[in-house]
């Protein structure tokens, strides 16, 4: 026997190649009928695929859903953090906008302050139990603030300096119920009508102007300003806005009238104010007018 056939491994390899080629040719001959072994193998493989395909797809879909849920949670946390930051920024922006608006109005008001020199101040304290009575400001005698000076906002008069220390001052609001809290005022009618602002009516939510002549021709919605002629508020500049008449009625004795005045300034919300240091020429003019009367 030749040496060639003695190599069993080589013989097996050649036979395997011949069988493989024969099977390939057999499968490519375009047979219409499939043998039962082939049918058995195909059916078995198909059944196994159908059996394990759905559970496999379910498991794969489950882990994908878990991953999607985790990513959604992380994105939600990021969006919540950004939303909180946006709300904080909006709050700060609104506060700055309001402050800027008030300061701009205050600066614009300076063009009308020809009768006095403004001393800008900031409210530093306010007692909740005396909210409508007094406030404390950060300016005192070293800043030329003196007692009885008028204090105002861009909208109008809010009170007067009750006590001035070196670096701070106490301001008595115009709404204070103190009986000594009086401001000489006048109603801007066809003929000016004078009276006194004396206290605040909680029921009407308005200042009370008394000692108005009974025959005075006054109406609702007329404006009320400082007269600058009173003895206690003699250093007040004249024509500082106080408010608008909302109601008129006879006083208790029927000899004079009293009017309820809606304040021009917001007495509840006070932060930046102006102390009005009256100039000497205006003081002399008002004094001359008072002597003439």
C-alpha positions in Angstrom: 0.0 0.0 0.0 1.4 3.3 -0.9 2.6 5.6 1.9 0.0 8.1 0.8 -2.9 6.0 2.0 -1.1 5.2 5.3 -1.7 8.7 6.5 -5.2 8.4 8.0 -5.6 12.0 8.8 -5.0 13.1 5.2 -7.5 10.5 4.0 -10.2 11.7 6.4 -9.6 15.3 5.3 -10.0 14.4 1.6 -13.2 12.4 2.2 -14.6 15.3 4.3 -13.9 17.8 1.5 -15.5 15.5 -1.1 -18.6 15.0 1.1 -18.8 18.8 1.7 -18.6 19.6 -2.0 -21.3 17.0 -2.7 -23.6 18.5 -0.1 -23.1 21.9 -1.5 -23.9 20.8 -5.0 -26.9 18.9 -3.7 -28.3 21.9 -1.9 -27.8 24.1 -5.0 -29.5 21.9 -7.5 -32.9 23.7 -7.1 -34.8 20.9 -5.4 -38.4 21.6 -4.7 -38.8 18.8 -2.1 -37.0 18.8 1.2 -36.0 15.5 2.9 -37.4 14.7 6.2 -34.1 15.1 8.1 -33.7 18.6 6.7 -37.3 19.4 7.6 -36.8 18.1 11.1 -33.7 20.2 11.6 -35.5 23.4 10.3 -38.5 22.8 12.4 -36.4 22.2 15.5 -34.3 25.3 15.0 -37.5 27.4 14.3 -39.2 26.1 17.4 -36.1 26.9 19.6 -35.9 30.4 18.1 -39.6 31.1 18.7 -39.4 29.8 22.2 -36.4 31.9 23.3 -36.9 35.0 21.1 -39.8 36.6 23.0 -38.3 36.2 26.6 -35.0 37.5 25.2 -36.7 40.5 23.7 -38.6 41.1 26.9 -35.4 41.0 29.0 -33.6 43.3 26.6 -36.6 45.7 26.5 -36.7 45.7 30.3 -33.1 46.7 30.7 -33.5 49.3 28.0 -36.5 50.8 29.8 -34.6 50.8 33.1 -31.8 52.7 31.4 -34.2 55.1 29.8 -35.9 55.7 33.2 -32.5 56.4 34.8 -31.6 58.9 32.1 -35.0 60.6 32.4 -34.6 60.9 36.2 -31.1 62.4 35.8 -32.4 64.9 33.2 -35.3 65.8 35.4 -33.0 66.5 38.3 -30.8 68.8 36.1 -33.9 70.6 34.8 -35.3 71.1 38.3 -31.9 72.6 39.4 -32.0 74.9 36.4 -35.6 75.9 37.2 -34.7 76.7 40.8 -31.8 78.8 39.6 -34.1 80.6 37.1 -36.7 81.4 39.7 -34.0 82.8 42.0 -32.6 84.9 39.2 -36.1 86.2 38.3 -36.7 87.1 42.0 -33.4 89.0 42.2 -34.1 90.7 38.8 -37.6 91.8 39.9 -36.2 93.2 43.2 -33.5 95.1 41.3 -36.0 96.3 38.8 -38.2 97.7 41.5 -35.3 99.3 43.3 -34.0 100.8 40.1 -37.5 102.2 39.3 -37.7 103.9 42.7 -34.2 105.3 42.5 -34.8 106.6 38.9 -38.0 108.3 40.1 -36.1 109.7 43.0 -33.4 111.1 40.7 -36.0 112.6 38.4 -37.7 114.2 41.3 -34.5 116.2 42.0 -35.3 118.5 39.1 -38.3 119.7 41.0 -36.5 120.3 44.3 -35.6 123.9 43.7 -37.0 124.9 47.1 -34.8 122.6 49.2 -31.7 120.5 49.1 -32.3 116.8 49.2 -30.5 114.5 51.7 -30.9 110.9 50.5 -31.4 108.3 53.2 -32.3 104.7 53.7 -34.7 103.2 56.1 -32.7 101.0 58.5 -35.4 100.0 61.1 -39.1 99.8 61.6 -41.0 98.5 64.6 -43.8 96.1 63.6 -45.9 97.3 66.6 -45.5 100.9 65.4 -45.5 100.3 61.7 -47.6 103.4 60.9 -45.9 105.6 63.6 -42.1 105.9 63.1 -39.1 104.7 61.1 -35.4 105.0 61.5 -33.0 106.3 58.8 -29.3 106.2 58.3 -28.7 110.0 58.3 -28.1 112.3 61.3 -26.8 115.7 62.3 -23.4 115.0 60.7 -25.3 114.9 57.4 -27.1 118.2 58.2 -30.4 116.5 59.2 -32.3 118.5 61.8 -35.5 118.0 63.8 -38.8 118.8 62.0 -37.3 118.5 58.6 -39.8 117.1 56.0 -39.2 113.5 54.8 -40.6 112.3 51.5 -40.4 109.7 48.7 -40.7 110.6 45.0 -44.5 110.2 45.4 -44.9 112.6 48.3 -44.6 113.5 51.9 -44.3 110.7 54.5 -43.5 112.6 57.7 -40.9 114.7 59.5 -37.7 114.2 61.6 -38.8 113.7 65.2 -35.3 113.2 66.6 -31.9 113.5 65.1 -28.8 111.9 66.6 -25.3 112.0 65.2 -25.5 109.3 62.5 -29.2 108.3 62.5 -32.6 109.9 62.9 -36.1 108.9 63.9 -38.9 109.9 61.5 -42.5 110.4 62.7 -44.8 109.3 59.9 -47.6 111.5 58.8 -50.0 108.6 59.6 -48.9 108.7 63.3 -51.8 109.0 65.8 -49.8 111.3 68.0 -51.9 114.4 68.8 -48.9 116.7 68.3 -48.4 115.3 64.8 -49.7 118.2 62.6 -48.8 119.4 59.2 -49.9 122.7 57.7 -51.5 121.9 54.3 -53.5 123.5 51.5 -56.0 122.2 49.0 -55.3 123.1 45.4 -58.7 124.6 44.4 -59.6 127.7 42.5 -58.9 129.5 45.6 -56.4 127.8 47.9 -57.9 126.4 51.1 -55.7 125.9 54.2 -56.0 123.4 57.0 -54.1 120.9 59.2 -53.3 117.3 58.6 -54.0 115.7 62.0 -53.6 112.0 62.3 -54.9 109.0 60.3 -58.3 107.3 60.1 -57.8 103.5 60.1 -61.4 102.9 59.0 -61.2 105.2 56.0 -57.5 104.3 55.4 -56.8 108.0 54.9 -55.2 111.0 56.5 -57.5 113.5 58.2 -57.4 117.2 57.3 -59.2 119.4 59.8 -60.0 123.1 60.4 -61.2 123.7 56.8 -63.5 126.7 56.6 -67.1 125.5 56.4 -67.8 127.7 53.3 -64.7 126.5 51.5 -65.4 125.3 47.9 -63.6 122.0 47.9 -64.3 118.8 46.0 -63.2 115.2 46.0 -60.1 114.3 43.9 -58.6 117.7 44.6 -54.9 117.6 45.5 -53.5 118.5 48.9 -49.9 119.8 49.4 -47.8 121.3 52.2 -48.3 125.0 52.7 -45.0 125.7 54.4 -46.7 128.3 56.6 -47.2 126.4 59.9 -45.3 127.2 63.1 -44.4 123.6 63.9 -43.5 122.7 60.3 -42.1 126.1 59.4 -39.0 124.6 57.8 -41.2 122.4 55.5 -40.9 123.4 51.9 -44.2 124.3 50.3 -46.1 122.3 47.6 -44.8 118.9 48.7 -47.5 116.4 47.6 -49.5 114.9 50.5 -52.4 113.2 48.8 -55.9 113.5 47.2 -59.3 114.2 48.8 -61.5 111.1 48.9 -64.3 112.3 51.2 -65.6 115.5 52.8 -67.9 115.9 55.8 -68.6 118.5 58.6 -66.6 118.2 61.8 -68.1 117.2 65.1 -69.4 120.7 65.9 -70.5 121.7 62.4 -68.4 124.8 62.3 -65.7 123.6 60.0 -65.1 120.8 57.5 -62.8 117.8 57.6 -61.5 115.9 54.6 -60.1 112.5 54.2 -56.9 112.4 52.2 -55.5 109.3 50.4 -51.7 109.6 50.8 -49.7 110.1 47.7 -46.8 108.0 49.0 -47.0 104.4 49.9 -46.6 104.6 53.7 -46.5 100.8 54.1 -43.5 100.1 51.9 -40.6 102.5 52.6 -37.0 101.9 51.8 -35.3 104.9 50.2 -36.4 108.4 51.3 -35.3 112.0 51.0 -34.9 114.5 53.8 -35.8 118.0 52.6 -33.4 120.6 53.9 -35.2 123.9 53.1 -33.1 126.6 51.5 -32.8 130.0 53.2 -34.5 132.1 50.4 -37.6 129.9 50.4 -37.8 130.1 54.2 -37.6 133.9 54.1 -40.3 134.1 51.3 -42.7 131.9 53.3 -42.0 133.8 56.4 -42.9 137.0 54.7 -46.1 135.5 53.3 -47.0 134.3 56.8 -46.4 137.7 58.3 -48.5 139.3 55.5 -51.4 136.9 56.4 
